[in-house]
Amino acid sequence: MSIAAATILRLFREAGSGFVSGELVSRELRVSRTAVWKHINGLRAAGYKIEAVPSRGYHLISSPDILSTEEVRERLHTARIGRYLLCRTETASTNADAFQLAEEGAEEGTVVIADSQSGGKGRRGRVWSSPPGVNLYCSVVLRPVIMPHAAPQLTFLSAVAVARAIECTTALKPEIKWPNDVLINGRKVAGLLNEMSAETDGINFVILGIGVNLNMAQAQFPADLRTPATSLLLEQGLPVNRALFAATMLGELDRLYDGFLACGFGPVRDEWQQRCNAAGRAVVVSEGGTDTDHGMFCGIDGDGALLVRSSDGVVKRILSGDVRVI
């Protein structure tokens, strides 16, 4: 988006539901009224509905569902997450972009968002379908002062932030599945993938990768999905404003991360367990398609490992695998 377009949108935001005079826009941009009209038409071509009234000026009626820096930042109210925000039309992977930025010294809280990804990936190298115009693909740079073995705790922050954002923007009730999925009515609506750079005695940075299916139609899902998937649109029958959802989710993550730094993993662990789809139920753990463990779900430990109690009363600590409720 051009500087001129961003300036006009800022003036609209400052005006609220009022009008912005052509004279004011002309003065702010230091261009002629004819040039102002061209910039307004450019915004209209991008999907912004703008009313022009003689002697009053311009009035923004509605904005398109686009993930631009301006649209997300307008709704973002955070202390740390998103202070530097980069929105791209297309990229191979927001995680790869954020990782590179972090290696180059990007500050904590840097966020990369893309409208589409050509190489989106999930856990264990699985493909994450990333069509344009419908979902949220987002990665966040964090630099917590923690030991590498504690880094998986941050995945649980992401899951809780996504669940909270779904509740804030819809009437849906999400559940969380260990270790990194968010479900609606038993179907996967979001996946999380963390990557890190670390030394023996500490973390350089962690990348929180977050993918949420917002307005994806059934026909857009790949036919070979391993797990039944859905979107917020399919579950509630209404589209979700993507910029609003992104800002809401980043705001929840900002609050959760501040709490994590101040109080540790405990409060997040407690909320995650309350939201988990396996709470109080029997589960089966599989690895590579083969069932390896089964028993009662006993929560997660301080490192985020799954705890399963077998029929003989022994509680086993599980670090990887796929879990299903039985």
Residue pairs with C-beta under 8 A, 6 or more apart in sequence:
1 46
1 68
1 69
1 70
2 39
2 42
4 29
4 31
4 39
5 39
5 42
5 43
5 46
6 69
6 70
7 25
7 28
7 29
8 20
8 25
8 29
8 39
8 40
8 43
9 43
9 48
9 60
9 70
9 74
10 70
11 20
11 24
11 25
11 28
12 20
12 58
12 60
13 74
15 60
17 59
18 59
19 53
19 56
19 57
19 58
19 59
20 57
20 58
20 59
21 56
21 57
21 58
22 33
22 36
22 37
22 57
22 58
23 33
23 57
24 57
25 36
25 39
25 57
25 58
26 32
26 33
26 35
26 36
29 35
29 36
29 39
31 39
40 50
40 52
40 58
43 50
44 50
46 64
46 66
47 63
47 64
47 65
47 66
48 60
48 62
48 63
48 64
49 60
49 61
49 62
49 63
50 58
50 59
50 60
50 61
51 58
51 59
51 61
52 58
52 59
53 59
63 71
63 243
65 133
65 215
65 239
65 241
65 242
65 243
66 115
66 242
66 243
67 87
67 113
67 114
67 115
67 136
67 242
67 243
67 246
68 87
68 243
69 85
69 86
69 87
71 243
72 82
72 85
72 87
72 113
72 243
72 246
72 247
72 250
73 82
73 85
73 247
74 243
74 247
75 243
75 244
75 246
75 247
75 248
76 82
76 85
76 247
76 250
76 251
77 247
77 251
78 109
78 250
78 251
78 254
79 254
79 258
80 108
80 109
80 254
80 257
80 258
81 109
81 111
81 140
81 250
81 251
81 253
81 254
81 257
82 109
82 111
82 247
82 250
82 254
83 107
83 109
83 110
84 106
84 107
84 109
84 110
84 111
85 110
85 111
85 113
86 97
86 101
86 110
86 111
86 112
86 113
87 113
87 114
87 115
88 94
88 97
88 112
88 113
88 114
88 115
89 114
89 115
89 116
89 132
90 114
90 115
90 116
90 117
90 118
90 132
91 97
91 112
91 114
91 116
91 117
91 118
92 117
92 118
92 119
93 117
93 119
93 120
93 121
94 112
94 113
94 114
94 117
94 137
94 138
94 139
94 209
95 121
95 139
95 193
95 195
95 207
95 209
96 119
97 112
97 114
97 139
98 106
98 110
98 111
98 112
98 139
98 140
98 141
98 207
98 209
99 195
99 197
99 207
101 110
101 112
101 141
102 110
102 141
102 143
102 197
102 204
102 205
102 207
103 197
106 141
107 141
108 141
108 142
108 143
108 205
109 140
109 141
109 142
109 254
110 140
110 141
111 138
111 139
111 140
111 141
111 250
112 138
112 139
112 140
113 136
113 137
113 138
113 246
114 130
114 137
114 138
115 132
115 133
115 137
116 130
116 131
116 132
116 133
116 137
117 128
117 130
117 137
118 130
120 127
120 128
120 129
120 130
120 137
120 211
121 127
121 128
121 193
122 128
122 191
122 193
122 211
123 179
123 180
123 191
123 193
126 226
127 222
128 137
128 191
128 193
128 211
129 220
129 221
129 222
130 137
130 211
131 216
131 220
133 215
134 213
134 214
134 215
134 216
134 217
134 220
134 231
134 233
134 242
135 211
135 212
135 213
135 214
135 215
135 216
135 231
135 242
136 210
136 211
136 212
136 214
136 242
136 245
136 246
136 249
137 210
137 211
138 209
138 210
138 211
138 212
138 246
138 249
138 250
139 207
139 208
139 209
139 210
140 207
140 208
140 210
140 250
140 253
141 205
141 206
141 207
142 154
142 205
142 206
142 207
142 208
142 257
143 203
143 204
143 205
143 206
144 154
144 203
144 206
144 260
144 261
145 202
145 203
146 153
146 202
146 203
147 201
147 202
147 203
148 196
148 198
148 199
148 200
148 202
148 203
149 303
150 265
150 303
151 194
151 196
151 198
151 203
151 206
152 179
152 194
152 303
152 304
153 260
153 265
153 268
153 269
153 303
153 304
154 194
154 206
154 208
154 260
155 179
155 180
155 192
155 194
155 208
155 304
156 265
156 268
156 269
156 272
156 300
156 304
157 208
157 253
157 256
157 257
157 260
157 268
158 180
158 192
158 194
158 208
158 210
158 253
159 176
159 180
159 181
159 182
159 190
159 192
159 272
159 275
160 176
160 252
160 256
160 268
160 271
160 272
160 275
161 210
161 249
161 250
161 252
161 253
161 256
162 174
162 182
162 190
162 192
162 210
162 212
162 249
163 174
163 175
163 176
163 182
163 275
164 249
164 252
165 212
165 245
165 248
165 249
165 252
166 172
166 174
166 182
166 184
166 189
166 232
167 173
167 174
168 248
168 252
169 232
169 240
169 241
169 244
169 245
169 248
170 232
170 235
170 236
170 238
170 240
171 236
172 184
172 232
172 235
172 236
173 184
174 182
174 183
174 184
174 189
174 275
175 182
175 183
175 184
175 275
175 276
175 277
176 182
176 183
176 272
176 275
176 276
176 277
177 183
177 188
177 276
177 277
177 278
177 323
178 276
178 278
178 300
178 306
178 323
179 304
179 306
180 191
180 192
180 193
181 188
181 190
181 191
181 192
181 227
182 188
182 189
182 190
182 191
182 192
182 212
183 189
183 277
184 230
184 232
184 235
185 230
185 235
186 228
186 277
187 227
187 228
187 229
187 230
187 235
188 213
188 227
188 228
188 229
188 230
189 212
189 213
189 229
189 230
189 231
189 232
189 235
190 210
190 211
190 212
190 213
191 211
192 208
192 209
192 210
192 211
193 209
193 211
194 206
194 207
194 208
194 209
195 206
195 207
195 209
196 203
196 204
196 205
196 206
196 207
197 203
197 204
197 205
198 204
208 253
210 249
212 232
212 245
212 249
213 229
213 230
213 231
213 232
214 231
214 232
214 233
214 239
214 240
214 242
214 245
215 231
215 232
215 233
215 239
215 240
215 242
216 231
216 233
216 234
217 231
217 233
217 234
218 234
221 229
232 240
233 239
233 240
256 268
259 267
259 268
260 267
260 268
265 302
265 304
269 299
269 300
269 302
269 304
272 300
273 279
273 299
273 300
276 297
276 299
277 325
278 297
278 323
278 325
279 297
279 299
280 296
280 297
281 296
281 297
281 325
281 326
282 294
282 295
282 296
282 297
282 325
282 326
283 294
283 295
283 296
283 297
283 308
283 323
283 324
283 325
283 326
284 291
284 293
284 294
284 323
284 324
284 326
285 291
285 292
285 293
285 294
285 306
285 308
285 318
285 321
285 322
285 323
286 292
286 321
286 322
286 323
286 324
287 320
287 321
287 322
292 321
293 308
293 310
293 316
293 318
293 321
294 308
294 310
294 326
295 308
295 309
295 310
295 311
295 316
296 308
296 309
297 306
297 307
297 308
297 325
298 307
298 308
298 309
298 315
299 307
300 306
300 307
301 307
301 317
305 317
305 318
305 319
306 317
306 318
306 319
306 321
306 323
307 315
307 316
307 317
307 318
308 315
308 316
308 318
309 315
309 316
310 316
